[in-house]
Amino acid sequence: MPLTDLGTDDLVGHQPQLTASNDFDAFWCRTLAEARFYDGTIKAERVTSAHLLHTVEVDDICFPGWTASR
């Protein structure tokens, strides 16, 4: 169990002060516009037979995301 400086009651009621940089809205407008430019196709493939699993079904799912390394 992780250790914290606050007790359970304090953690449940904790309301941190939220701050956003001045370009917060502009950042997300730009980021979402860029994401919509690329293919947004979600690909799903049932791959249960490729694994030795008999009690569950396994799907391989790929979806577009965002990376900060650009």
N, CA, C and O atoms as a Maestro MAE file, in Angstrom:
{
 s_m_m2io_version
 :::
 2.0.0
}

f_m_ct {
 s_m_title
 :::
 protein
 m_atom[280] {
  # First column is atom index #
  i_m_mmod_type
  r_m_x_coord
  r_m_y_coord
  r_m_z_coord
  i_m_residue_number
  s_m_chain_name
  s_m_pdb_residue_name
  s_m_pdb_atom_name
  i_m_atomic_number
  :::
  1 25 0.853 -1.175 0.000 1 A "MET " " N  " 7
  2 3 0.000 0.000 0.000 1 A "MET " " CA " 6
  3 2 0.897 1.235 0.000 1 A "MET " " C  " 6
  4 15 1.843 1.307 0.785 1 A "MET " " O  " 8
  5 25 0.622 2.188 -0.850 2 A "PRO " " N  " 7
  6 3 1.451 3.393 -0.890 2 A "PRO " " CA " 6
  7 2 1.271 4.232 0.373 2 A "PRO " " C  " 6
  8 15 0.207 4.237 0.992 2 A "PRO " " O  " 8
  9 25 2.319 4.926 0.729 3 A "LEU " " N  " 7
  10 3 2.264 5.824 1.880 3 A "LEU " " CA " 6
  11 2 1.920 7.231 1.410 3 A "LEU " " C  " 6
  12 15 2.395 7.673 0.364 3 A "LEU " " O  " 8
  13 25 1.102 7.928 2.174 4 A "THR " " N  " 7
  14 3 0.748 9.304 1.838 4 A "THR " " CA " 6
  15 2 0.870 10.170 3.080 4 A "THR " " C  " 6
  16 15 0.920 9.665 4.201 4 A "THR " " O  " 8
  17 25 0.917 11.468 2.871 5 A "ASP " " N  " 7
  18 3 0.965 12.417 3.980 5 A "ASP " " CA " 6
  19 2 -0.416 12.682 4.554 5 A "ASP " " C  " 6
  20 15 -0.539 13.233 5.648 5 A "ASP " " O  " 8
  21 25 -1.448 12.298 3.831 6 A "LEU " " N  " 7
  22 3 -2.814 12.572 4.253 6 A "LEU " " CA " 6
  23 2 -3.518 11.283 4.647 6 A "LEU " " C  " 6
  24 15 -3.208 10.213 4.123 6 A "LEU " " O  " 8
  25 25 -4.463 11.388 5.568 7 A "GLY " " N  " 7
  26 3 -5.272 10.249 5.947 7 A "GLY " " CA " 6
  27 2 -6.375 10.021 4.927 7 A "GLY " " C  " 6
  28 15 -6.572 10.829 4.020 7 A "GLY " " O  " 8
  29 25 -7.095 8.915 5.082 8 A "THR " " N  " 7
  30 3 -8.151 8.553 4.136 8 A "THR " " CA " 6
  31 2 -9.205 9.649 4.005 8 A "THR " " C  " 6
  32 15 -9.581 10.007 2.889 8 A "THR " " O  " 8
  33 25 -9.683 10.183 5.119 9 A "ASP " " N  " 7
  34 3 -10.716 11.225 5.058 9 A "ASP " " CA " 6
  35 2 -10.212 12.464 4.325 9 A "ASP " " C  " 6
  36 15 -10.945 13.075 3.547 9 A "ASP " " O  " 8
  37 25 -8.955 12.832 4.577 10 A "ASP " " N  " 7
  38 3 -8.379 13.994 3.898 10 A "ASP " " CA " 6
  39 2 -8.212 13.747 2.400 10 A "ASP " " C  " 6
  40 15 -8.419 14.649 1.588 10 A "ASP " " O  " 8
  41 25 -7.839 12.524 2.044 11 A "LEU " " N  " 7
  42 3 -7.656 12.202 0.620 11 A "LEU " " CA " 6
  43 2 -8.983 12.201 -0.125 11 A "LEU " " C  " 6
  44 15 -9.065 12.694 -1.249 11 A "LEU " " O  " 8
  45 25 -10.019 11.650 0.494 12 A "VAL " " N  " 7
  46 3 -11.330 11.590 -0.154 12 A "VAL " " CA " 6
  47 2 -11.868 12.994 -0.416 12 A "VAL " " C  " 6
  48 15 -12.472 13.241 -1.459 12 A "VAL " " O  " 8
  49 25 -11.657 13.902 0.513 13 A "GLY " " N  " 7
  50 3 -12.183 15.255 0.361 13 A "GLY " " CA " 6
  51 2 -11.222 16.234 -0.273 13 A "GLY " " C  " 6
  52 15 -11.532 17.421 -0.373 13 A "GLY " " O  " 8
  53 25 -10.054 15.764 -0.707 14 A "HIS " " N  " 7
  54 3 -9.023 16.662 -1.242 14 A "HIS " " CA " 6
  55 2 -9.473 17.318 -2.544 14 A "HIS " " C  " 6
  56 15 -9.909 16.626 -3.464 14 A "HIS " " O  " 8
  57 25 -9.375 18.614 -2.630 15 A "GLN " " N  " 7
  58 3 -9.710 19.382 -3.833 15 A "GLN " " CA " 6
  59 2 -8.499 20.252 -4.190 15 A "GLN " " C  " 6
  60 15 -8.377 21.371 -3.691 15 A "GLN " " O  " 8
  61 25 -7.602 19.749 -5.048 16 A "PRO " " N  " 7
  62 3 -6.416 20.538 -5.382 16 A "PRO " " CA " 6
  63 2 -6.786 21.789 -6.174 16 A "PRO " " C  " 6
  64 15 -7.784 21.819 -6.893 16 A "PRO " " O  " 8
  65 25 -5.970 22.802 -6.025 17 A "GLN " " N  " 7
  66 3 -6.175 24.012 -6.814 17 A "GLN " " CA " 6
  67 2 -5.700 23.727 -8.232 17 A "GLN " " C  " 6
  68 15 -4.547 23.346 -8.439 17 A "GLN " " O  " 8
  69 25 -6.573 23.909 -9.199 18 A "LEU " " N  " 7
  70 3 -6.240 23.615 -10.587 18 A "LEU " " CA " 6
  71 2 -5.786 24.884 -11.291 18 A "LEU " " C  " 6
  72 15 -6.423 25.933 -11.194 18 A "LEU " " O  " 8
  73 25 -4.695 24.768 -11.987 19 A "THR " " N  " 7
  74 3 -4.190 25.897 -12.765 19 A "THR " " CA " 6
  75 2 -3.895 25.410 -14.176 19 A "THR " " C  " 6
  76 15 -3.451 24.279 -14.372 19 A "THR " " O  " 8
  77 25 -4.136 26.245 -15.128 20 A "ALA " " N  " 7
  78 3 -3.844 25.916 -16.520 20 A "ALA " " CA " 6
  79 2 -3.022 27.060 -17.105 20 A "ALA " " C  " 6
  80 15 -3.227 28.231 -16.785 20 A "ALA " " O  " 8
  81 25 -2.088 26.681 -17.969 21 A "SER " " N  " 7
  82 3 -1.274 27.710 -18.599 21 A "SER " " CA " 6
  83 2 -2.138 28.559 -19.533 21 A "SER " " C  " 6
  84 15 -3.241 28.159 -19.906 21 A "SER " " O  " 8
  85 25 -1.631 29.720 -19.902 22 A "ASN " " N  " 7
  86 3 -2.390 30.644 -20.748 22 A "ASN " " CA " 6
  87 2 -2.743 30.062 -22.117 22 A "ASN " " C  " 6
  88 15 -3.734 30.464 -22.726 22 A "ASN " " O  " 8
  89 25 -1.933 29.116 -22.600 23 A "ASP " " N  " 7
  90 3 -2.180 28.544 -23.931 23 A "ASP " " CA " 6
  91 2 -2.892 27.189 -23.864 23 A "ASP " " C  " 6
  92 15 -2.871 26.436 -24.838 23 A "ASP " " O  " 8
  93 25 -3.516 26.874 -22.739 24 A "PHE " " N  " 7
  94 3 -4.159 25.572 -22.549 24 A "PHE " " CA " 6
  95 2 -5.195 25.280 -23.638 24 A "PHE " " C  " 6
  96 15 -5.130 24.232 -24.282 24 A "PHE " " O  " 8
  97 25 -6.143 26.187 -23.851 25 A "ASP " " N  " 7
  98 3 -7.184 25.972 -24.866 25 A "ASP " " CA " 6
  99 2 -6.595 25.922 -26.271 25 A "ASP " " C  " 6
  100 15 -7.005 25.097 -27.088 25 A "ASP " " O  " 8
  101 25 -5.648 26.789 -26.553 26 A "ALA " " N  " 7
  102 3 -5.022 26.803 -27.879 26 A "ALA " " CA " 6
  103 2 -4.267 25.496 -28.129 26 A "ALA " " C  " 6
  104 15 -4.297 24.959 -29.236 26 A "ALA " " O  " 8
  105 25 -3.591 24.989 -27.092 27 A "PHE " " N  " 7
  106 3 -2.862 23.723 -27.212 27 A "PHE " " CA " 6
  107 2 -3.813 22.601 -27.616 27 A "PHE " " C  " 6
  108 15 -3.520 21.837 -28.536 27 A "PHE " " O  " 8
  109 25 -4.964 22.499 -26.922 28 A "TRP " " N  " 7
  110 3 -5.881 21.405 -27.224 28 A "TRP " " CA " 6
  111 2 -6.582 21.592 -28.561 28 A "TRP " " C  " 6
  112 15 -6.856 20.602 -29.240 28 A "TRP " " O  " 8
  113 25 -6.876 22.791 -28.955 29 A "CYS " " N  " 7
  114 3 -7.450 23.022 -30.285 29 A "CYS " " CA " 6
  115 2 -6.479 22.562 -31.364 29 A "CYS " " C  " 6
  116 15 -6.868 21.878 -32.310 29 A "CYS " " O  " 8
  117 25 -5.219 22.941 -31.217 30 A "ARG " " N  " 7
  118 3 -4.171 22.555 -32.160 30 A "ARG " " CA " 6
  119 2 -3.972 21.037 -32.159 30 A "ARG " " C  " 6
  120 15 -3.890 20.419 -33.221 30 A "ARG " " O  " 8
  121 25 -3.897 20.445 -30.982 31 A "THR " " N  " 7
  122 3 -3.646 19.010 -30.854 31 A "THR " " CA " 6
  123 2 -4.785 18.192 -31.447 31 A "THR " " C  " 6
  124 15 -4.541 17.217 -32.158 31 A "THR " " O  " 8
  125 25 -6.034 18.579 -31.163 32 A "LEU " " N  " 7
  126 3 -7.172 17.841 -31.699 32 A "LEU " " CA " 6
  127 2 -7.282 17.997 -33.211 32 A "LEU " " C  " 6
  128 15 -7.635 17.043 -33.905 32 A "LEU " " O  " 8
  129 25 -6.986 19.179 -33.727 33 A "ALA " " N  " 7
  130 3 -7.007 19.392 -35.176 33 A "ALA " " CA " 6
  131 2 -5.957 18.510 -35.850 33 A "ALA " " C  " 6
  132 15 -6.217 17.923 -36.900 33 A "ALA " " O  " 8
  133 25 -4.781 18.417 -35.251 34 A "GLU " " N  " 7
  134 3 -3.723 17.579 -35.810 34 A "GLU " " CA " 6
  135 2 -4.118 16.104 -35.759 34 A "GLU " " C  " 6
  136 15 -3.881 15.371 -36.720 34 A "GLU " " O  " 8
  137 25 -4.707 15.666 -34.670 35 A "ALA " " N  " 7
  138 3 -5.115 14.270 -34.535 35 A "ALA " " CA " 6
  139 2 -6.177 13.909 -35.563 35 A "ALA " " C  " 6
  140 15 -6.167 12.800 -36.098 35 A "ALA " " O  " 8
  141 25 -7.087 14.823 -35.842 36 A "ARG " " N  " 7
  142 3 -8.156 14.554 -36.813 36 A "ARG " " CA " 6
  143 2 -7.625 14.486 -38.244 36 A "ARG " " C  " 6
  144 15 -8.280 13.928 -39.124 36 A "ARG " " O  " 8
  145 25 -6.441 15.051 -38.477 37 A "PHE " " N  " 7
  146 3 -5.824 15.029 -39.790 37 A "PHE " " CA " 6
  147 2 -5.410 13.604 -40.181 37 A "PHE " " C  " 6
  148 15 -5.450 13.246 -41.359 37 A "PHE " " O  " 8
  149 25 -5.014 12.798 -39.198 38 A "TYR " " N  " 7
  150 3 -4.531 11.446 -39.448 38 A "TYR " " CA " 6
  151 2 -5.682 10.447 -39.441 38 A "TYR " " C  " 6
  152 15 -6.774 10.730 -38.947 38 A "TYR " " O  " 8
  153 25 -5.412 9.279 -39.999 39 A "ASP " " N  " 7
  154 3 -6.408 8.210 -40.048 39 A "ASP " " CA " 6
  155 2 -6.804 7.818 -38.631 39 A "ASP " " C  " 6
  156 15 -5.955 7.419 -37.834 39 A "ASP " " O  " 8
  157 25 -8.067 7.927 -38.322 40 A "GLY " " N  " 7
  158 3 -8.554 7.614 -36.992 40 A "GLY " " CA " 6
  159 2 -9.183 6.238 -36.898 40 A "GLY " " C  " 6
  160 15 -9.989 5.981 -36.003 40 A "GLY " " O  " 8
  161 25 -8.821 5.351 -37.815 41 A "THR " " N  " 7
  162 3 -9.424 4.031 -37.841 41 A "THR " " CA " 6
  163 2 -8.956 3.193 -36.658 41 A "THR " " C  " 6
  164 15 -7.760 3.086 -36.388 41 A "THR " " O  " 8
  165 25 -9.903 2.613 -35.972 42 A "ILE " " N  " 7
  166 3 -9.594 1.681 -34.894 42 A "ILE " " CA " 6
  167 2 -9.621 0.284 -35.493 42 A "ILE " " C  " 6
  168 15 -10.586 -0.095 -36.158 42 A "ILE " " O  " 8
  169 25 -8.558 -0.483 -35.255 43 A "LYS " " N  " 7
  170 3 -8.460 -1.824 -35.816 43 A "LYS " " CA " 6
  171 2 -8.544 -2.839 -34.685 43 A "LYS " " C  " 6
  172 15 -7.814 -2.742 -33.699 43 A "LYS " " O  " 8
  173 25 -9.431 -3.805 -34.831 44 A "ALA " " N  " 7
  174 3 -9.581 -4.855 -33.828 44 A "ALA " " CA " 6
  175 2 -9.544 -6.210 -34.518 44 A "ALA " " C  " 6
  176 15 -10.161 -6.414 -35.564 44 A "ALA " " O  " 8
  177 25 -8.811 -7.123 -33.911 45 A "GLU " " N  " 7
  178 3 -8.679 -8.464 -34.480 45 A "GLU " " CA " 6
  179 2 -8.748 -9.481 -33.354 45 A "GLU " " C  " 6
  180 15 -8.051 -9.343 -32.348 45 A "GLU " " O  " 8
  181 25 -9.569 -10.483 -33.511 46 A "ARG " " N  " 7
  182 3 -9.665 -11.556 -32.515 46 A "ARG " " CA " 6
  183 2 -8.433 -12.436 -32.672 46 A "ARG " " C  " 6
  184 15 -8.207 -12.988 -33.749 46 A "ARG " " O  " 8
  185 25 -7.635 -12.576 -31.626 47 A "VAL " " N  " 7
  186 3 -6.387 -13.340 -31.690 47 A "VAL " " CA " 6
  187 2 -6.337 -14.457 -30.651 47 A "VAL " " C  " 6
  188 15 -5.258 -14.927 -30.290 47 A "VAL " " O  " 8
  189 25 -7.491 -14.876 -30.178 48 A "THR " " N  " 7
  190 3 -7.545 -15.921 -29.159 48 A "THR " " CA " 6
  191 2 -6.795 -17.172 -29.600 48 A "THR " " C  " 6
  192 15 -6.081 -17.779 -28.801 48 A "THR " " O  " 8
  193 25 -6.945 -17.555 -30.841 49 A "SER " " N  " 7
  194 3 -6.317 -18.798 -31.326 49 A "SER " " CA " 6
  195 2 -4.790 -18.712 -31.341 49 A "SER " " C  " 6
  196 15 -4.119 -19.743 -31.371 49 A "SER " " O  " 8
  197 25 -4.240 -17.515 -31.321 50 A "ALA " " N  " 7
  198 3 -2.785 -17.355 -31.317 50 A "ALA " " CA " 6
  199 2 -2.200 -17.536 -29.915 50 A "ALA " " C  " 6
  200 15 -0.981 -17.552 -29.748 50 A "ALA " " O  " 8
  201 25 -3.057 -17.672 -28.919 51 A "HIS " " N  " 7
  202 3 -2.627 -17.826 -27.532 51 A "HIS " " CA " 6
  203 2 -3.210 -19.118 -26.969 51 A "HIS " " C  " 6
  204 15 -4.213 -19.626 -27.470 51 A "HIS " " O  " 8
  205 25 -2.597 -19.627 -25.961 52 A "LEU " " N  " 7
  206 3 -3.087 -20.870 -25.361 52 A "LEU " " CA " 6
  207 2 -4.100 -20.574 -24.266 52 A "LEU " " C  " 6
  208 15 -4.006 -21.087 -23.152 52 A "LEU " " O  " 8
  209 25 -5.066 -19.739 -24.608 53 A "LEU " " N  " 7
  210 3 -6.089 -19.352 -23.652 53 A "LEU " " CA " 6
  211 2 -7.416 -19.958 -24.082 53 A "LEU " " C  " 6
  212 15 -7.808 -19.854 -25.244 53 A "LEU " " O  " 8
  213 25 -8.107 -20.590 -23.138 54 A "HIS " " N  " 7
  214 3 -9.359 -21.258 -23.484 54 A "HIS " " CA " 6
  215 2 -10.557 -20.693 -22.728 54 A "HIS " " C  " 6
  216 15 -11.701 -20.975 -23.085 54 A "HIS " " O  " 8
  217 25 -10.310 -19.908 -21.699 55 A "THR " " N  " 7
  218 3 -11.422 -19.405 -20.886 55 A "THR " " CA " 6
  219 2 -11.723 -17.937 -21.137 55 A "THR " " C  " 6
  220 15 -12.668 -17.389 -20.570 55 A "THR " " O  " 8
  221 25 -10.925 -17.298 -21.985 56 A "VAL " " N  " 7
  222 3 -11.148 -15.889 -22.309 56 A "VAL " " CA " 6
  223 2 -10.985 -15.689 -23.814 56 A "VAL " " C  " 6
  224 15 -10.351 -16.497 -24.492 56 A "VAL " " O  " 8
  225 25 -11.550 -14.627 -24.316 57 A "GLU " " N  " 7
  226 3 -11.341 -14.239 -25.705 57 A "GLU " " CA " 6
  227 2 -10.340 -13.083 -25.707 57 A "GLU " " C  " 6
  228 15 -10.428 -12.179 -24.877 57 A "GLU " " O  " 8
  229 25 -9.395 -13.118 -26.637 58 A "VAL " " N  " 7
  230 3 -8.335 -12.114 -26.696 58 A "VAL " " CA " 6
  231 2 -8.462 -11.336 -28.000 58 A "VAL " " C  " 6
  232 15 -8.548 -11.917 -29.082 58 A "VAL " " O  " 8
  233 25 -8.473 -10.013 -27.878 59 A "ASP " " N  " 7
  234 3 -8.503 -9.140 -29.044 59 A "ASP " " CA " 6
  235 2 -7.245 -8.276 -29.055 59 A "ASP " " C  " 6
  236 15 -6.760 -7.838 -28.012 59 A "ASP " " O  " 8
  237 25 -6.735 -8.047 -30.248 60 A "ASP " " N  " 7
  238 3 -5.627 -7.111 -30.436 60 A "ASP " " CA " 6
  239 2 -6.255 -5.847 -31.009 60 A "ASP " " C  " 6
  240 15 -6.809 -5.866 -32.108 60 A "ASP " " O  " 8
  241 25 -6.168 -4.752 -30.264 61 A "ILE " " N  " 7
  242 3 -6.821 -3.510 -30.675 61 A "ILE " " CA " 6
  243 2 -5.766 -2.422 -30.847 61 A "ILE " " C  " 6
  244 15 -4.939 -2.195 -29.963 61 A "ILE " " O  " 8
  245 25 -5.807 -1.755 -31.995 62 A "CYS " " N  " 7
  246 3 -4.901 -0.641 -32.273 62 A "CYS " " CA " 6
  247 2 -5.734 0.608 -32.533 62 A "CYS " " C  " 6
  248 15 -6.717 0.566 -33.274 62 A "CYS " " O  " 8
  249 25 -5.341 1.700 -31.930 63 A "PHE " " N  " 7
  250 3 -6.043 2.957 -32.152 63 A "PHE " " CA " 6
  251 2 -5.025 4.087 -32.193 63 A "PHE " " C  " 6
  252 15 -3.965 3.998 -31.573 63 A "PHE " " O  " 8
  253 25 -5.341 5.130 -32.908 64 A "PRO " " N  " 7
  254 3 -4.390 6.245 -33.018 64 A "PRO " " CA " 6
  255 2 -4.245 6.952 -31.680 64 A "PRO " " C  " 6
  256 15 -5.191 7.033 -30.896 64 A "PRO " " O  " 8
  257 25 -3.066 7.451 -31.437 65 A "GLY " " N  " 7
  258 3 -2.804 8.185 -30.201 65 A "GLY " " CA " 6
  259 2 -1.929 9.382 -30.468 65 A "GLY " " C  " 6
  260 15 -1.677 9.752 -31.615 65 A "GLY " " O  " 8
  261 25 -1.478 9.970 -29.406 66 A "TRP " " N  " 7
  262 3 -0.661 11.163 -29.502 66 A "TRP " " CA " 6
  263 2 0.636 10.916 -28.769 66 A "TRP " " C  " 6
  264 15 0.649 10.265 -27.725 66 A "TRP " " O  " 8
  265 25 1.724 11.427 -29.303 67 A "THR " " N  " 7
  266 3 3.009 11.287 -28.637 67 A "THR " " CA " 6
  267 2 3.685 12.637 -28.567 67 A "THR " " C  " 6
  268 15 3.582 13.443 -29.492 67 A "THR " " O  " 8
  269 25 4.371 12.880 -27.481 68 A "ALA " " N  " 7
  270 3 5.037 14.168 -27.283 68 A "ALA " " CA " 6
  271 2 6.388 14.219 -27.972 68 A "ALA " " C  " 6
  272 15 7.067 15.244 -27.908 68 A "ALA " " O  " 8
  273 25 6.797 13.147 -28.626 69 A "SER " " N  " 7
  274 3 8.143 13.095 -29.214 69 A "SER " " CA " 6
  275 2 8.219 13.730 -30.594 69 A "SER " " C  " 6
  276 15 9.264 13.660 -31.241 69 A "SER " " O  " 8
  277 25 7.157 14.335 -31.054 70 A "ARG " " N  " 7
  278 3 7.186 14.942 -32.392 70 A "ARG " " CA " 6
  279 2 8.007 16.184 -32.402 70 A "ARG " " C  " 6
  280 15 8.141 16.826 -33.444 70 A "ARG " " O  " 8
  :::
 }
 m_bond[279] {
  # First column is bond index #
  i_m_from
  i_m_to
  i_m_order
  :::
  1 1 2 1
  2 2 3 1
  3 3 4 2
  4 3 5 1
  5 5 6 1
  6 6 7 1
  7 7 8 2
  8 7 9 1
  9 9 10 1
  10 10 11 1
  11 11 12 2
  12 11 13 1
  13 13 14 1
  14 14 15 1
  15 15 16 2
  16 15 17 1
  17 17 18 1
  18 18 19 1
  19 19 20 2
  20 19 21 1
  21 21 22 1
  22 22 23 1
  23 23 24 2
  24 23 25 1
  25 25 26 1
  26 26 27 1
  27 27 28 2
  28 27 29 1
  29 29 30 1
  30 30 31 1
  31 31 32 2
  32 31 33 1
  33 33 34 1
  34 34 35 1
  35 35 36 2
  36 35 37 1
  37 37 38 1
  38 38 39 1
  39 39 40 2
  40 39 41 1
  41 41 42 1
  42 42 43 1
  43 43 44 2
  44 43 45 1
  45 45 46 1
  46 46 47 1
  47 47 48 2
  48 47 49 1
  49 49 50 1
  50 50 51 1
  51 51 52 2
  52 51 53 1
  53 53 54 1
  54 54 55 1
  55 55 56 2
  56 55 57 1
  57 57 58 1
  58 58 59 1
  59 59 60 2
  60 59 61 1
  61 61 62 1
  62 62 63 1
  63 63 64 2
  64 63 65 1
  65 65 66 1
  66 66 67 1
  67 67 68 2
  68 67 69 1
  69 69 70 1
  70 70 71 1
  71 71 72 2
  72 71 73 1
  73 73 74 1
  74 74 75 1
  75 75 76 2
  76 75 77 1
  77 77 78 1
  78 78 79 1
  79 79 80 2
  80 79 81 1
  81 81 82 1
  82 82 83 1
  83 83 84 2
  84 83 85 1
  85 85 86 1
  86 86 87 1
  87 87 88 2
  88 87 89 1
  89 89 90 1
  90 90 91 1
  91 91 92 2
  92 91 93 1
  93 93 94 1
  94 94 95 1
  95 95 96 2
  96 95 97 1
  97 97 98 1
  98 98 99 1
  99 99 100 2
  100 99 101 1
  101 101 102 1
  102 102 103 1
  103 103 104 2
  104 103 105 1
  105 105 106 1
  106 106 107 1
  107 107 108 2
  108 107 109 1
  109 109 110 1
  110 110 111 1
  111 111 112 2
  112 111 113 1
  113 113 114 1
  114 114 115 1
  115 115 116 2
  116 115 117 1
  117 117 118 1
  118 118 119 1
  119 119 120 2
  120 119 121 1
  121 121 122 1
  122 122 123 1
  123 123 124 2
  124 123 125 1
  125 125 126 1
  126 126 127 1
  127 127 128 2
  128 127 129 1
  129 129 130 1
  130 130 131 1
  131 131 132 2
  132 131 133 1
  133 133 134 1
  134 134 135 1
  135 135 136 2
  136 135 137 1
  137 137 138 1
  138 138 139 1
  139 139 140 2
  140 139 141 1
  141 141 142 1
  142 142 143 1
  143 143 144 2
  144 143 145 1
  145 145 146 1
  146 146 147 1
  147 147 148 2
  148 147 149 1
  149 149 150 1
  150 150 151 1
  151 151 152 2
  152 151 153 1
  153 153 154 1
  154 154 155 1
  155 155 156 2
  156 155 157 1
  157 157 158 1
  158 158 159 1
  159 159 160 2
  160 159 161 1
  161 161 162 1
  162 162 163 1
  163 163 164 2
  164 163 165 1
  165 165 166 1
  166 166 167 1
  167 167 168 2
  168 167 169 1
  169 169 170 1
  170 170 171 1
  171 171 172 2
  172 171 173 1
  173 173 174 1
  174 174 175 1
  175 175 176 2
  176 175 177 1
  177 177 178 1
  178 178 179 1
  179 179 180 2
  180 179 181 1
  181 181 182 1
  182 182 183 1
  183 183 184 2
  184 183 185 1
  185 185 186 1
  186 186 187 1
  187 187 188 2
  188 187 189 1
  189 189 190 1
  190 190 191 1
  191 191 192 2
  192 191 193 1
  193 193 194 1
  194 194 195 1
  195 195 196 2
  196 195 197 1
  197 197 198 1
  198 198 199 1
  199 199 200 2
  200 199 201 1
  201 201 202 1
  202 202 203 1
  203 203 204 2
  204 203 205 1
  205 205 206 1
  206 206 207 1
  207 207 208 2
  208 207 209 1
  209 209 210 1
  210 210 211 1
  211 211 212 2
  212 211 213 1
  213 213 214 1
  214 214 215 1
  215 215 216 2
  216 215 217 1
  217 217 218 1
  218 218 219 1
  219 219 220 2
  220 219 221 1
  221 221 222 1
  222 222 223 1
  223 223 224 2
  224 223 225 1
  225 225 226 1
  226 226 227 1
  227 227 228 2
  228 227 229 1
  229 229 230 1
  230 230 231 1
  231 231 232 2
  232 231 233 1
  233 233 234 1
  234 234 235 1
  235 235 236 2
  236 235 237 1
  237 237 238 1
  238 238 239 1
  239 239 240 2
  240 239 241 1
  241 241 242 1
  242 242 243 1
  243 243 244 2
  244 243 245 1
  245 245 246 1
  246 246 247 1
  247 247 248 2
  248 247 249 1
  249 249 250 1
  250 250 251 1
  251 251 252 2
  252 251 253 1
  253 253 254 1
  254 254 255 1
  255 255 256 2
  256 255 257 1
  257 257 258 1
  258 258 259 1
  259 259 260 2
  260 259 261 1
  261 261 262 1
  262 262 263 1
  263 263 264 2
  264 263 265 1
  265 265 266 1
  266 266 267 1
  267 267 268 2
  268 267 269 1
  269 269 270 1
  270 270 271 1
  271 271 272 2
  272 271 273 1
  273 273 274 1
  274 274 275 1
  275 275 276 2
  276 275 277 1
  277 277 278 1
  278 278 279 1
  279 279 280 2
  :::
 }
}
